[in-house]
């Protein structure tokens, strides 16, 4: 979909022509520094970084340090859950 005044990038992501407020982190999004989309009849803006982070979380690729939670010996039970052994 191409909206007048937008730039259609690979995968259909479109950069914002106007500044706005990120609906994910509520920070300021300068013109050209994020993406926009239509949602429930309204236009909304998000930072490019917020869009990438949300996509990674949705795909299960969360970038965080889990070493604190995985101290000790762990295994996976028959149901696919982590258990401490």
C-alpha positions in Angstrom: 0.0 0.0 0.0 1.4 3.4 -0.9 0.1 6.5 0.8 0.8 9.9 -0.8 3.9 11.4 0.8 5.2 8.1 2.2 8.1 6.0 1.3 7.3 2.3 0.8 10.3 0.2 2.0 10.9 -3.5 1.7 8.0 -5.5 3.2 5.5 -2.6 3.0 6.9 -0.6 6.0 6.4 3.1 5.4 8.4 5.9 7.0 6.5 8.7 8.8 6.4 12.0 6.9 5.3 13.9 10.0 6.5 13.9 13.5 4.3 12.0 16.1 4.2 10.1 19.3 5.2 6.5 19.4 2.3 4.3 20.5 4.6 1.7 21.9 7.0 3.8 24.2 5.1 7.1 24.1 8.3 8.9 23.0 8.6 11.6 20.4 9.1 10.3 16.8 10.8 12.8 14.5 9.7 12.9 10.8 11.3 10.1 8.9 12.6 8.3 12.0 9.8 5.8 12.4 6.9 4.0 10.7 3.2 4.7 10.5 0.2 2.5 10.1 -3.6 2.6 10.0 -5.3 1.0 13.1 -9.0 1.1 13.9 -9.5 4.1 11.6 -6.7 6.1 13.1 -3.1 6.7 12.0 -0.5 5.8 14.5 3.3 6.2 14.6 6.1 4.2 16.1 9.9 4.4 16.3 11.8 2.1 13.9 13.6 0.6 16.9 10.3 -0.1 18.7 8.9 -1.8 15.6 12.0 -4.1 15.4 11.8 -4.9 19.1 8.1 -5.7 18.9 8.6 -8.0 15.9 11.5 -9.8 17.7 9.4 -10.3 20.8 6.4 -11.6 18.7 8.8 -14.1 17.0 10.2 -15.2 20.3 13.6 -13.7 19.8 13.8 -11.6 22.9 17.3 -10.1 23.4 17.9 -10.2 27.1 20.3 -11.8 29.6 18.6 -14.9 31.1 21.7 -16.0 33.0 20.2 -14.8 36.3 17.2 -17.0 35.8 19.1 -20.1 34.7 21.5 -20.6 37.6 22.0 -24.3 38.4 21.3 -27.3 36.3 18.2 -27.3 34.1 16.5 -29.8 31.8 13.4 -29.9 29.7 10.6 -32.2 30.8 8.4 -34.3 28.4 6.0 -31.4 28.1 8.7 -29.0 26.9 9.0 -27.1 30.2 12.2 -26.1 31.9 12.8 -27.9 35.2 15.6 -27.6 37.7 17.5 -30.9 38.2 
